[in-house]
């Protein structure tokens, strides 16, 4: 069983349990105020395993399943024997890194909460964009495919814009910073990946 599938099973189990138990949901959700003032640091990790509703859960797990296996394969090819270690570092790092902005911004606001694996899933997606910048990606239910590096650029611009506007109940900052982490983390492991990324984009533009 792949590490992606194991993460999905654990996340689905915990999320479904939290749907039935509000106390569990409240105990696991991200709350920067509680993290700072009650020292409940586990919330910066546990929030990634619960979701607002079934649709939220289903979308995140579908995207994770769609991209996770290819990332596992790439890690195994690039770092033999270390796929589990590096995939967990990518995913868990995405969970943690994607909250840093909100942890600083909202640590005096007890009403601010966040849930969901979106930051970690964004990390997995953007690792895929780094590895395969000329692959084709599209939004769910919109069958228009574009090169992944263009999709990634538009995604970051949109996430930054929507985070600044703050007009919905979506954690756009977590999406943005999770994506940034997912792109940078593999480069830290192997800097040559960035050169390969640039070379592939240059070939797209016939440079």
N, C-alpha and C positions, 0 to 999 in steps of 0.2 A: 504493500500500500504506500502510495507516495505521500510525502510530507504535506503537499497541497491538500490532498483528500483528508488527511488527519486533522489539519487546521479547520477545514470546512466542517467536519463532523463535530469537533469540539465547539466551534462557534455556533452551529445550528442547535446543539444540545443546550448550551448556556443561554442562548437567545430565547429559545422556546420556554425554558424554565423561567426566565425573567418575565415573559409575557404572562405567565400564570401567577407570578409572585412579585407584587409591586415592591415589597420590602427588599427583595434581592436586587431588583432593577435599580432602586434608589441607592443601594449600597455599592453597586458596581459602576455606576455612571461617572463620567468625568465631571468634576466640579473643582475648579481652581481654588475657590475659597476654602473648601474642605481640605484640599491638598496642602495648602499653606498653613492654615490655622489649626487644623486637627491632625496634621502630619499623616494624612491618609494617602501616602504616595502610591499605593497600589492602584488607585483610581486612574493614574496616567497610563496604566496598562490594561486594567480590567474592562474599561469602557469599550475597547475594541472587540469584545466578545458578546456584546449585547446590542440590540437594534431597536429602533423606534416602533417598527411594525414588520409584518411578514414581507411586504413588498420591498422595504429597505434591506432586509436580510437577504431576500432572494436575488436582488440585483447585485449586491456586493459579492455574494457567493458564486453567482454565475460568472461575473467578470474575473474573480479570483481563479475559478476552475479553468476558464478560457485561456488565461495567460500563465498560470502557475506552472503547468507541466513543461512549457517551453523554457521557462526560466530554470527549472530544475535540470532539464537536459543541457542547457548551456553551461550551467555551473559544473555539472558532471564532466562535460567535455573540457572545460577550461581549468577546473580545479578538481581533479580526480580525487575521490574519497572525501571531499569536503562539502558535498552538496547540501547535506542536512544542516551543517553548521552555518554555511553562508546564506542559505535560504531563510533560516530562522533569524539570522542577523539582519537580513533585508526586511523581513516581514515585521518582526518585533521592533526593529529600529524604526520602521515606518510608523508603527503604532505610537511609539514614544516621541519621535522627532516632530511628528505632525501636530503635537499638542503644545510645543514650546511657546509658540506665539500667543496662543490663548491662555496658557498658564501665566504668562507675564501680564497680559492685557486684562484678564478677568479675575485676578486673585483677590480682589476686594469686592467682588460682586457675587454674593451667595446665590443669586437667582440664575446664574449662567451654568448650563449643563450641556453635555454633548455625549452622544453614543454612536457606535458604529465602527466598522472596520475600513471605512472609506480611505483614511490616510494610508493605511498599510496596503490596501488594494491599489491605490494610486502609485505607491512605491513599486509594486510588482509590475504594473503597466508601464511605468517610465523606465524601469530596467529593461523591459522588452523593447522599448523605443530606442534605447541606447544600443542594444545588441542588433536590432533589425530596423534601422531608421527608414528603410525603403519599403517595409512591409505595409500592407493596407489596413487601415482602421476606419471604423464608422461608429456613429452613435447608435445605441439601441433603438430599434424601430425606425431608423432613418438609413436606408440602404444606399448611402452615398459614400463610397470608399475613397480615402485620400491617403497619401504617404504618411506614415506614422510620425515622422519628425514635424510635419506641418500640423497634423492633428495635435501633437503634444504642445506645440507653440500656441495654437489657438486655445487649448485647454488651460494653459497657464495664464494667458491674457484674460480669459473669461473668469477664471477663479479669482485672480487678483482684483478684477473690476467688481465682481459681485461681492467679494469680501468688503471692499471699500463702500459699496452702496448699502450693504446690510439691510436688504429689503425682504429677505426670506428666512426660513428657519434651517438653512443648510450650512454645514461647516465648511465654507469655501477655503478658509485659511488652512484647515487640515488637509484638504485636497491638494492645495498648492504646495505646502511644505512636505507632505508625504511624497509628492511627485519629485520635488527637488532632491529629497533624500534618496529616492529610488534611482535617480539618474547618477548621482555622485558616488554612492556607496560602491558600485562595481568598479568605478574608475580609481577609487582609493586602493582597491584590491589589486587592480591591474591597470596602470595609467595608459598603456598602449591601446586600451579600448576606446579612449577618446579620439586618438589619432585615426583609428579605424572608422569611427563614427563620422568624423569630418571628411575622410576620404570617400565614404559612400555618398554623403550629401553632395560633395563636389562632383562626383560622377553623375548624379541626378541632374545637375545644372550644366553638365559637359564642360566643367572647368578643368 
